[in-house]
Amino acid sequence: MASFLDNFTKNITNMLKKVVLLFVLGLFIYSCARVPLTGRNQLSLVSNEELLPLAYEQYEQVMAESNVVTNTSDGQMVLRVGRRIADAVEAYMKEQGYEKELQGFAWEFNLIQEDIVNAWCMPGGKVAFYTGIIPICQNETGVAVVMGHEVAHAIANHGRERMSNGLMLNGLLGGVQVAMGQNPTLTQNLFLQAFGIGGQLGMLKFSRKHELEADQLGLNFMALAGYDPREAPEFWTRMSEGSSGGAPPEFLSTHPGPNRRIEQLNNQMPTALEYYERSRNR
């Protein structure tokens, strides 16, 4: 009798596992979207209608707590480059039939006075640069390298994809509002991690994929805006040379190694140069 019950329990357990697996697989297929312009499949459990208000609220909070210096010459350069790239991206997205992907976007570009070598972009086009990265940019074209890359994160919906993966890994499959009702603390932490505020070793490979995709799109975006894309490999060379204490091994970093991204940028340069020449002939 005990053997029969054991086998029965084992069979039921295996059946439940298969049902759960099929459910998750079906949810993944149903919730699959494509990255605009690259065509890569990505998980999309969260809608922009849910995500953008959260992103805008977080951006406003960061700006309120920071020393924003957009009224300086460097700040105006960041604003000028951002607006120029945003205009070029909007025109290109419309030309390629992706105009709907920009619904709800509200571009904003700010420079924050802080000695941090970084920049980031929230969903919906909310961009922040830190003054610490300006010397490595060196000039307006260098700023365009970083700006194109950060704008590409928003266009490719990387934040939404990261958030979706975080929700799925933690069994929160009903979207942001449902997740907030089930576990608000975890959902808030997933949101912060999705946009680089916090870290998670299990997501590192995933994040490196995003970085390389943003490099690819960003190179084209800066070229479409009339900035010489050949500056991009030079920027990453300076970034590598300017890092203090040495860079961590790539497998422990959310960012690909400089040599890897420089190689990819050079491989993609012919297409970017075509966009650059087209922008100069307008």
C-alpha positions in Angstrom: 0.0 0.0 0.0 2.8 2.4 0.9 4.5 1.7 -2.4 1.3 2.4 -4.3 0.9 5.7 -2.5 4.5 6.7 -3.1 4.2 6.0 -6.8 0.9 7.8 -7.0 2.4 10.9 -5.2 5.4 10.7 -7.5 3.2 10.6 -10.6 1.0 13.5 -9.4 4.2 15.6 -8.7 5.6 14.9 -12.1 2.3 15.8 -13.7 2.1 19.1 -11.8 5.7 19.9 -12.8 4.8 19.3 -16.5 1.7 21.5 -16.2 3.7 24.3 -14.6 6.4 24.0 -17.2 3.8 24.1 -20.0 2.1 27.1 -18.4 5.4 29.0 -18.1 6.4 28.1 -21.6 3.0 29.3 -22.9 3.3 32.5 -20.9 6.8 33.1 -22.3 5.6 32.6 -25.9 2.5 34.8 -25.4 4.5 37.5 -23.7 7.3 37.5 -26.2 8.1 40.8 -28.0 10.8 41.9 -30.5 13.4 44.5 -30.0 12.8 47.3 -32.5 15.3 47.4 -35.3 17.3 44.3 -34.2 14.5 41.8 -34.2 15.7 39.9 -31.1 13.0 38.2 -29.1 12.5 39.5 -25.5 10.2 38.8 -22.6 7.6 41.4 -22.1 5.4 40.8 -19.0 5.2 44.5 -18.3 3.5 47.1 -20.4 5.0 50.6 -21.0 1.7 52.0 -19.7 2.6 50.5 -16.3 6.4 51.1 -16.5 6.7 54.6 -17.8 4.9 56.3 -14.8 7.2 54.5 -12.4 10.3 55.4 -14.4 9.3 59.1 -14.6 8.6 59.2 -10.9 12.1 57.6 -10.1 13.8 60.1 -12.5 12.1 63.1 -10.9 13.2 61.8 -7.5 16.8 61.4 -8.6 16.8 64.9 -10.1 15.3 66.4 -7.0 18.0 64.8 -4.8 20.9 65.7 -7.2 22.9 68.8 -8.1 21.6 69.3 -11.7 23.9 71.6 -13.7 22.2 71.5 -17.1 22.6 75.3 -17.3 26.4 75.1 -17.6 28.2 74.8 -20.9 28.7 71.1 -20.5 25.1 70.7 -19.4 23.9 72.5 -22.5 26.2 70.3 -24.6 24.5 67.2 -23.1 21.1 68.7 -23.8 22.0 69.7 -27.4 23.4 66.2 -28.2 20.4 64.5 -26.6 17.9 66.5 -28.5 19.7 66.0 -31.8 19.9 62.2 -31.3 16.3 62.0 -30.1 15.1 63.9 -33.3 17.2 61.6 -35.5 15.9 58.5 -33.8 12.3 59.6 -34.0 12.6 60.2 -37.7 14.3 56.9 -38.3 11.8 54.9 -36.2 9.0 56.5 -38.2 10.7 55.7 -41.4 11.1 52.0 -40.3 7.5 51.7 -39.2 8.3 51.7 -35.5 6.6 55.0 -34.6 4.2 53.4 -32.1 7.2 52.2 -30.1 7.7 55.8 -29.0 4.3 56.4 -27.6 4.5 57.9 -24.1 8.2 58.9 -24.5 9.0 62.3 -22.9 12.7 63.0 -23.6 14.7 64.7 -21.0 18.5 65.2 -20.7 20.2 66.4 -17.6 23.8 66.7 -16.3 24.4 65.9 -12.6 27.4 67.4 -10.8 29.1 64.3 -9.4 32.4 62.7 -10.0 31.0 59.5 -11.3 32.0 58.0 -14.7 28.5 57.0 -15.7 25.3 57.9 -17.6 21.9 56.2 -17.7 18.5 56.3 -19.4 15.2 55.4 -17.9 12.4 54.0 -20.1 10.7 56.8 -22.0 13.8 58.7 -22.8 14.8 60.1 -19.3 18.6 60.5 -19.6 21.2 61.5 -16.9 24.9 62.2 -17.4 27.4 62.7 -14.5 30.1 65.3 -14.8 32.7 62.6 -14.1 32.2 61.1 -17.6 32.6 64.4 -19.5 36.5 64.4 -19.5 36.5 60.9 -21.0 34.0 62.0 -23.7 36.4 65.0 -24.4 34.0 66.7 -26.9 30.5 66.7 -28.3 31.1 63.6 -30.5 32.3 61.7 -27.4 29.1 62.7 -25.6 27.1 61.5 -28.6 28.8 58.0 -28.3 27.4 57.7 -24.7 24.1 59.4 -25.5 23.4 57.1 -28.5 24.2 54.1 -26.3 21.9 55.2 -23.5 19.0 56.2 -25.8 19.4 52.7 -27.4 18.6 51.1 -24.0 15.2 52.9 -24.0 14.4 52.2 -27.6 15.2 48.5 -27.1 13.1 48.3 -24.0 15.9 46.8 -22.0 14.5 48.1 -18.7 11.1 46.5 -19.4 12.8 43.2 -20.4 14.9 43.2 -17.2 11.8 43.9 -15.1 9.9 41.1 -16.8 12.7 38.6 -16.2 12.9 39.6 -12.6 9.1 39.2 -12.1 9.1 35.8 -13.8 12.1 34.5 -11.8 10.3 35.4 -8.6 6.9 33.9 -9.7 5.2 37.3 -10.0 3.5 36.8 -13.4 0.6 39.3 -13.3 2.3 42.5 -14.2 3.5 45.4 -12.0 0.2 46.2 -10.3 -0.5 42.6 -9.4 3.2 42.2 -8.2 2.9 45.3 -6.1 -0.1 43.8 -4.4 1.6 40.5 -3.8 5.0 41.6 -2.7 5.6 45.4 -2.9 9.1 45.3 -1.4 10.4 42.7 -3.8 8.7 44.4 -6.8 10.4 47.7 -5.9 13.7 46.0 -5.6 13.3 44.4 -9.0 12.5 47.7 -10.5 15.6 49.3 -9.0 17.7 46.4 -10.2 16.2 46.5 -13.7 17.6 50.0 -14.1 21.0 49.5 -12.7 20.3 50.7 -9.2 21.5 47.6 -7.3 23.1 44.4 -8.6 22.4 40.7 -9.1 25.0 38.3 -10.2 22.5 36.0 -11.9 21.6 38.8 -14.3 25.1 39.7 -15.4 25.2 37.7 -18.6 21.8 39.1 -19.5 23.0 42.6 -18.9 26.1 42.2 -21.0 23.8 41.2 -23.9 21.9 44.4 -23.4 25.1 46.4 -23.4 26.3 45.0 -26.7 22.9 45.5 -28.3 22.9 49.1 -27.1 26.3 49.6 -28.6 25.1 48.4 -31.9 22.0 50.6 -32.0 23.7 53.5 -30.4 26.4 53.5 -33.0 23.8 53.9 -35.7 21.8 56.5 -33.7 24.8 58.8 -33.3 25.6 58.4 -37.0 22.0 59.2 -38.0 22.3 62.4 -35.9 25.4 63.5 -37.9 28.1 62.5 -35.4 31.1 60.6 -36.7 30.7 57.0 -35.5 34.4 56.4 -35.7 34.7 58.2 -32.4 33.0 55.3 -30.6 36.0 52.8 -30.5 38.2 55.8 -29.5 35.9 56.6 -26.6 36.0 53.0 -25.3 39.8 53.0 -25.6 39.9 56.1 -23.5 37.4 54.5 -21.0 39.6 51.5 -20.7 42.8 53.6 -20.2 41.1 55.9 -17.8 39.7 53.3 -15.4 41.5 53.4 -12.1 42.5 50.2 -10.3 41.9 48.1 -13.4 38.6 46.7 -14.8 37.1 43.6 -13.3 37.0 40.3 -15.3 34.2 40.4 -17.9 32.4 37.4 -16.3 32.1 39.5 -13.1 31.0 42.7 -14.8 27.6 43.8 -16.1 29.5 45.5 -19.0 31.4 43.7 -21.7 35.2 44.2 -21.8 36.4 47.2 -23.8 38.3 45.0 -26.3 35.1 43.0 -27.0 32.9 46.1 -27.6 35.6 47.8 -29.7 35.8 44.8 -31.9 32.0 44.7 -32.3 31.9 48.4 -33.0 34.5 48.2 -35.7 32.7 45.2 -37.3 29.5 47.3 -37.5 31.2 50.5 -38.6 30.5 50.2 -42.4 26.7 50.4 -41.8 27.1 53.2 -39.3 29.3 55.2 -41.8 26.5 54.8 -44.4 24.1 56.4 -42.0 26.6 59.1 -41.2 27.2 60.0 -44.9 23.4 60.0 -45.4 23.0 62.5 -42.5 25.6 64.8 -43.9 24.0 64.8 -47.4 20.6 66.0 -46.1 
